[in-house]
Amino acid sequence: MTRRFSLCVLAGTLLAGCGSNATVKRYPMQGEVIALDAATHNATIKHGKIEGWMDAMTMEYTIKPDSDFNKLHIGDHIRATVVVQDPVYWVTDVKVTAP
């Protein structure tokens, strides 16, 4: 019984550590808010090239935290940080800027 308990504890520890090895990368982004979805806190952003990650394009991003999403309006020009933790990505540190 003790051996089975030890194996369960070991397996749980190994499984808990699996997600902690995912690399988190951050990239600066500049773009324009094209659309907002309040239900999902997603913004469609037309952005320039994000060095080291992707070319210029228009795509949907989840905005975190809620306070960053709540300050956005369609047509806003923004500077922000894209956080990538494959396969998940989101936008944070949003600053509304002049066009």
C-alpha positions in Angstrom: 0.0 0.0 0.0 2.8 2.4 0.9 4.5 1.7 -2.5 1.3 2.4 -4.4 0.9 5.7 -2.5 4.5 6.6 -3.3 4.0 5.9 -7.0 0.8 8.0 -7.0 2.6 10.9 -5.4 5.5 10.6 -7.8 3.2 10.4 -10.8 1.2 13.5 -9.6 4.4 15.4 -9.1 5.7 14.6 -12.6 2.3 15.5 -14.2 2.1 18.8 -12.3 5.5 19.7 -13.6 4.7 19.0 -17.2 3.1 22.4 -17.9 5.7 24.4 -16.1 8.4 23.8 -18.8 6.4 25.7 -21.5 8.4 28.7 -22.6 6.7 32.0 -22.4 7.7 34.6 -25.0 6.8 38.3 -25.2 6.7 40.4 -28.3 5.9 44.1 -28.7 3.0 44.9 -31.1 1.5 48.0 -32.6 -1.8 47.9 -34.3 -5.4 49.2 -34.8 -8.5 47.7 -33.2 -10.8 46.6 -36.0 -13.5 44.7 -33.9 -14.3 43.9 -30.3 -16.2 40.9 -28.8 -17.3 41.7 -25.3 -18.5 38.1 -24.6 -15.1 36.6 -25.2 -12.9 39.6 -24.5 -11.3 39.2 -28.0 -10.2 42.0 -30.2 -9.5 41.8 -33.9 -6.3 43.8 -34.4 -4.7 44.9 -37.7 -1.0 44.9 -36.7 2.4 45.4 -38.2 5.1 42.8 -38.2 5.7 41.3 -34.8 9.5 40.7 -34.9 10.5 37.2 -34.1 6.9 35.9 -34.3 4.8 36.8 -37.4 4.3 39.1 -40.3 1.9 42.0 -40.5 -1.8 40.8 -40.6 -5.2 41.1 -39.1 -6.2 38.6 -36.5 -8.2 38.0 -33.3 -6.5 38.1 -29.9 -7.8 37.5 -26.4 -7.1 40.6 -24.3 -6.0 40.1 -20.6 -6.7 41.5 -18.1 -10.3 42.6 -18.3 -9.3 46.2 -17.5 -7.2 46.3 -20.7 -10.1 45.0 -22.8 -12.5 47.5 -21.2 -10.5 50.5 -22.3 -10.5 49.6 -26.0 -12.7 51.0 -28.8 -13.0 50.2 -32.4 -10.5 52.4 -34.3 -8.1 52.8 -31.4 -4.4 52.6 -32.2 -2.5 50.6 -29.6 0.9 49.5 -28.4 0.8 46.2 -26.5 2.6 43.0 -25.6 1.8 39.6 -27.2 2.4 36.8 -24.8 3.0 33.4 -26.4 2.9 30.2 -24.5 2.4 27.6 -27.3 -0.3 26.9 -28.3 -1.9 29.8 -26.4 -1.3 33.5 -27.0 -2.9 36.7 -25.7 -2.4 40.5 -25.6 -1.6 42.4 -22.5 -0.1 45.8 -21.3 -2.4 47.6 -23.8 -1.7 51.4 -24.3 -4.0 53.4 -26.5 -1.9 55.8 -28.7 -2.4 58.5 -31.2 -2.8 57.4 -34.8 
